Structures are given as structure tokens and as C-alpha cells.
């Protein structure tokens, strides 16, 4: 019996019509798979030059506090610097994962990153996430003018 092939962990797409970099996570990865996957995410994002990200993590079930800390203290700072401007990341989560993230250690209210070169927010509805990113694009373009 052949081993079942797992779906791709991460599928990325650049939506040029929306100036949006989309990452859709296919399943809950083992923590040790995340560094390699984030390296792939970085390469794809840098290739687009896009600073407006929708990360669909609805199929993920766990939130690793060490990875979250790394994202907020290193990764997002580095990506904003490499992309040359403020990075906006909307996470689309399941309601259960959203509850876990909000109640987890180190969670900051999204407005808490106003002085950071990145802004992150969490949503359980894709329409709300897209609206937040659209508003961010509008604010960003006004600040650039």
C-alpha cells in the first residue's frame, strides 16, 4: 500500500488585482516543519514585494508560543525592513484557534503594534480580513502621498 501524500503545507498566491499576498496553510504542521515553511513563505513574499498579507490558518489547530514570539520579535520586523515599508498581516483563523491565540501567552491587542513597522490582526471571517487589509492599503497610500 503506497503512503498517502500529504497536501502541501503552504500554498502562496500573489493577487496582483488586489495587491495581496495570500498564504493558505493546508494542515497543522509539526513545529519542526515551521522554520523551513517560513523560509518558503519569505522567498515567495519577497518575490512579490507585497506588504499586505492574508494568512489563512483555519486548518491549523495549535499555536506554538515560541513561534508566535519569534514572529512578533524578529520575523515581521525583518520582513517589513526587507519589503521597504509597514507590513500588514491579517490572519484568518478558525474560531477555536482564534480563542487559543487571544488567550495565549504573549498575545497583544492588534492596536498594540501601532508603533511597530508591522500590524497584525486576527479574524474568523475572510470578508472582515479583506476589509481590514483594504483599509490598510488606503491608509498606507494616503501616508505615501
Secondary structure, DSSP 8 states (H G I E B T S, - for coil): --------SEEEEEETTTTEEEEEE-S---HHHHHHHHHHHHHHHHHHT--EEEEE-TT-----HHHHHHIIIIIHHHHHHHHTS-EEEEEE--HHHHHHHHTSTT---GGGGTTSSEEEEEESSHHHHHHHHHHHHHHHHHHH-
